[in-house]
Amino acid sequence: MAKIMHVQTVLVVDEIEALKKKTGESSTKDALAKAVHHYLECEYTQVEDMWAKKLEKVVSRKKEEF
């Protein structure tokens, strides 16, 4: 039997809506579960600087807003 853990995180509403659309799921829980499963299975997610690149994108987007 699999061990289950409840987790929480803070995400931007636009990203959640985009994730739901991309995964085809209507609930946040199902969209996140599908995304996590894909991330763990996908061979292309093993990029070392993935989070650094994501952070740079968010920072540049915030700079454009101001």
HUVENGI-V845846 format. One line per field, one symbol per residue. ss: DSSP state (2 for helix, 1 for strand, 0 for the rest). psi: psi as a letter, one per 30 degrees, with the letter a starting at -180 (. if undefined). burial: I if it has 24 or more other C-alpha atoms within 12 Angstrom, else O. Layout:
BEGIN
ss->???
psi->???
burial->???
END
This chain:
BEGIN
ss->000000000000222222222220000222222222222220222000022222222222222220
psi->kkkkkklllklkeeeeeeeeeefgkfkeeeeeeeeeeeeefkffghkegeeeeeeeeeeeeeeef.
burial->OOOOOOOOOOOOOOOIOOIOOOOOOOOIOOOIOOIOOOOOOOOOOOOOOOOOOOOOOOOOOOOOOO
END
